[in-house]
């Protein structure tokens, strides 16, 4: 290990080529500057993912035309080569289309995870290899380090900026080549470095919206991608009583209370979206409490194989939302399928969200929620039978 450079790679920095994914924001720009200062041969690459129509003029989005311009200016300041790759078609097929279909099926998708999984850490990583780079560095706030069983993924030092929830699908093979230089820094320290390096983006605000939903109104995007796909239907109680009508389930989210347009003697919340019946199911707040979630496409990063988890499960901390606080939970393996028992329960859990689990700071993996169960054990969301789900579940 003593013969490795600061990126845990063999050889001197000046003999090591590194590709930096430059989004045009302050974080990735500082990564490029840091590595250039350390002597690495740095190549900047910016992905054009969605840069047409109204999005070109959108402010505060991660993929608008201004961001490409900003990344180019930073590269010029640092005197490093910079390339813009048109991944628009790949992004549309792998992320946007899936996003629309997921909402129409009653799920709550997280396109940023899919983008990392299917574009940035797949296609871009392959491009970095083709350029002869020894590593791909990004501006994510997360850490990776060598452990007894190989590379491990850990939460960032800055808890408020930690992006481990969005990177749970990173595979062990990808971790061998990925580097996250900002994992030990706080955002304030990153901005101070940007000022010291004289970067034009030092005061640039962070992106807030999904890049292809610059207005924040995702229903407009879904309607454009899937014209007339959203059909009206009934609003029903958990007992099956029709209490109103809706104009498309894409206009509703699990846990929603306001804007339902129904009269009731007690507050009602959206507890399920039944795409097959085109129904919005409502119930009292207590119906939102979920104690168990079933997962698909589990990405496992633990040292021992997932199949070796004992019948009693293992203790983990589970996070359902990117901004949520991890809570104590038990990860179980039922005939190869994963489910998580949340000890305290969680309100408003929806299929399509991710469940990420940790051992301390270490990310053990995560998966996509396909089924939720309340404390009484009856399925609230997800219509698949457990047996069918177990047969189709996959663990990577």
N, C-alpha and C positions, 0 to 999 in steps of 0.2 A: 504493500500500500504506500510505502514511503517514496516509491518511484513514480507515483501518479501525480498528475497536475491538479489544479484546483477543481477541475470538473471530474476528478477520479478517472482520468483517462491516461494511458501511457504516453510518454513523450512530452517535449517542451511545448508550452502554449504556442510559440511561434511556428511550430511544426504541426499544429492541430487546427484543422478547418472545422468551423462550427456554423451551422445555419441558425439564424434567429428569426422566429416568426414575429414579424413586426406588424402590429395592427394599426399603428398610427397613434396609439395612446402613450401615456407617460411610462407605464410599466415596461412594456416590451422595448421601448426606446432606451430606457435605462439599462436593461439587460444587454443590449447591443453595445452601449457605451462602456459598461463594466468589462465585458469580455474583450473589447478592443483595447482598453487600457491595460488589461492583463497580458496583452500580447498575442491573443488568438487571431487566426485568420477568420474574420467574420464576414458572412454573407447574409444580407437581409432579404427576406421574402415576405411579400404581402399578398394575401389572397383576395381576389375580387370575387366575393360571394354573392352579393346582391347590390347592384349599383346602377340600376335602370330606373327610369320614370321618376316618380316623386321621391324615391329614396335617395337619389343623388343629392338633393338639397336638404336632406334630413339632418338635424343636429342631434348630437348625443347618441348616435347609433354606431355600432362597432364596424360597420362595413360600408359606410357611405363614401362618396367620392372624395370628400375632404380628408378622410382618414388616410387614403392612399397618398394624397398630396403631402400630408403631414409626415408620413413614414418616409417618403422620398426626401423631404427636406432634412430629416434627422440623419438619413444615410449620407447625404451630401456633407452635413456638418462633421460627421465621423469619418468621412472619406472611405466608405466601404461600398462594395457593389450592392446594388439593390434591384430586385426583380419583382414584377407584379405578375402573378399567375391567374389566369381566368379559370376559376373553378365554379363558375356560375351554374352551369348545367348540372354538374355533380351535386352541388349544394341543393338545387331545386329538387332533384330526384331523390336524394338521400335524406334530406332534412325537411324541406318545405312540404313536399307531398305527404310525407309521413305525419307531419304536424297536423295537416288538414284532416287526414283520415282518422287520426287519433281523437281529435275533438268530435268528429261526427260519430264516433263509436262510443261517446260518453266518457272519454278519458280526459285527464289533464296532463298533456305532454310537456316535456322539458327539452326544447330544441337545442339548448346550449350543450347539453350532455351528448345528444346525438351528433352535433357538429364536431365536438372533440373526438368522439368515438369513430365516426365514419369519414370525416374529412381531415381535420387537423392532425390527428394522431395516426392516420392511415395513409392517405394520399400524400400529405405534406412530408411525413416521415420517409416515405418511399422516395420522394423527390430529393430529400436531403441525402439519402444514401447514393442516389444517382449522381449527385454533385460531389461525391467523395467526402462528405462531412462525417466526422466521428461522432457528432451529437447534434440534436435539435434542441435549442434552448427557447423557452417561452417566458412570458411575464406573469405567469400564474402564481398566486400566493399559495404555495404548497411546497412541501419538502420531500426529497427522496434521499435515501441513505443506504449504505451497505448494511446488511444484517447477516445473521448466521445462515439463513436460507437463501440469500441473494438480495436483490434490491427491494427496499420497502418504501411504502408511501406513507407520509406523515402529515398531520395538520400543520398549517403555517404558524409561525410565532405570533403573528397578529391575528387574534381570534376574530376580530371584526372583518378582516379581509379574507379569511380562510376560504379557499375554493375547492376543498377536498370533496364536497358534495357533488360538484359538477365533473369531477375527474375519477369517480369510483370505477368507471369502466376501463380505465387504463390497464393494459395487460402486463404481465411480467416481462414479456419480450419487448414491449415498448419502453418499459422503465429502464431497460439496459441502455437505451439511446437518448432518452429524454433527460433534460436538465432544467431545474427550476431555481435560478440564482436568487430570486427574491424571497424564498421561503423563510429566511431568517430575519428579514427586514420588516419594519412597519411602514405603512403608507407614507407617513410624514418623512421618514428617512429616504424613501424612494424619491419623493418630490425634491428634497434637499439635494440629492445627487443629481437630479435633472437640472437643477439650477447651477450646480457646480460645473456640470459639463456644458452649460450654455445651450441646452436643448430648447427648441422653440415650443415644445409641448409641455414645458415644466408646469404650467398653470392650467393645462387643459382639463376640463371636467371629465369625470368617469362616465362611460356609457351606462344608461339605465334601461333602455328598452331592448327587446329582441330586435336584432338588426333588420329583419325583414318586416317588422311591425313598428315602423317609426312613430306612428300616431298612438301606439298603445292599444289600438282597437283591433284585436285579433280577429273578430268576427268579419271585418271587412276583407281581410286576407283570405279567410276560409271561403267566403262567398265568391271571391274572385277565382280561387283555385277550383272550387266545386260548386259551380252555378246550380241553383235550385236543389242542392243536395240536402239542405236542412228542411225537414218537413214539420208542419205543426202537429200538435197532439195534446193529450190530456195532462193536467197536473193532478196527481192522485196522492192520497195519503198512504202510509205504510200498510193500512188495512185494505187498500184498494178502492176507497171512495173517491170519485171524481169531484174535485173542488175548483177546477178552473181549466183554462186552455193556455197553451204556449205557442209561440211562432217558430220554434226550433230549439233543440236542446243545446246548441252551441252558444246560446245566449245565457246559459246558466252554469253555475259552478257549485261543487259540493261545499256545503256550509253557508250558502247564500241565504240571507233572510229578507233583505229589502228588494223591492221591485218585483215581487212575485205576482202581484195583482189579484190576490185572493183574500177573502174575508174569513177570519177564524177567531175563535174564542181565546186562543193561546198563540204565542209566537210559533211560527212554523219555519223550518229550515229545509233546504234541499239536502236530502240524504243519499239520493241515488239518481243517476241518469241512465234510463233504460233505452238504449238506442234501438233495440230490436222492436220494442213496442212503441217507440217514440213517446215515452212518458218521462215526466219530471216527477220524481217521488219525493214527498215532503213529510216531515215528522217533527216531533218536539226535539229540543236541544239534546236531550239524553240519547237520542238515536244517532247522534253524530259521533259518539264515543266509540273508538275502535281499539280493540285489544290485540288483534292478530292480523297480520298481513301475509299473504302468499306472494311469492316472487317468481318471476321468470327471467331467463337470460342472466343468471347470477354470474358475476365476475368475482372470482375468489382469489385473494391475495395472501392468504394465510400460509404459514410454513407447511403445515400438514394438509393433505388433500381433504377436500370437503367431504368426501365419502367416509373419512375416518372420524367425523364428528360423532360422538357417542349418542345413544338413543335419548339420553337425558338432555342433550343439547349443550351449548356453551354460553357462558355469560358474555355479553357484549354491551356496548352503548350504541343505540340506534338513533339515526336522524332521519326524519320524514321530509323535512323542508330545509332548503339551503340556509334559511335564517333561524331555524329551530335549534333548540338546545338538545343535544343528545341525551336520551334517557336510558335507564337500565332496561335490558331486554334479554331474552333468551333466543338464540338462533338454533333452529331445529332442522333436521334432515329427515324427511319422510320419503323413503324409497327414491332418493335422488333429487327430490323437490325441496326447495327451501321455504320455510315460513318463519316469521319472527313474532314472538309473543312480547308485547309491550307491557311492562309491568305497571306503568302508570296510565296507560292508554293515551290516545291522541284524538283530538276532534277534527272532523272534516277531511279525513284521508280519502283520496280518490285513486282509482286505477289510473295508471299512466304516470303517477309520481314515482320517484325513486326512494328506496330505503337503503341507507348507507350505514354500515356498522364499523365500530372502532374497538380497539383494545388500547386504552389510554389515548395517546396521540396517533397511534398507527391505524391506518385504514386497512381493514380486513377484507373489504369488498363491498358489494351491494348488488341490487337487482331492481327490476321494474315491478311495481305493484300491479297484480292482476286480479286480486280478490281481497276483500276486507271482511273482518268479522267483529261484531260487537262483543260485549262481555257475556251475552247469553249464548254465544256460539253460532248464531244464525247469520248467514251471509247477508251483508248489507249491500255490497257492491261486487259485481262480477257474477255472471250467470253460469260459468262453467262448473261442472261437477268436479269435486276434488279428484276423483279417480282419473278423469280425462285430463285434468291439469297435470297430475303427477306423471302421466305417461308422456306428455308433450314437453315437460319442463327440461331445460338444459342448463348445465353448469359448466362454465369455462374455467 
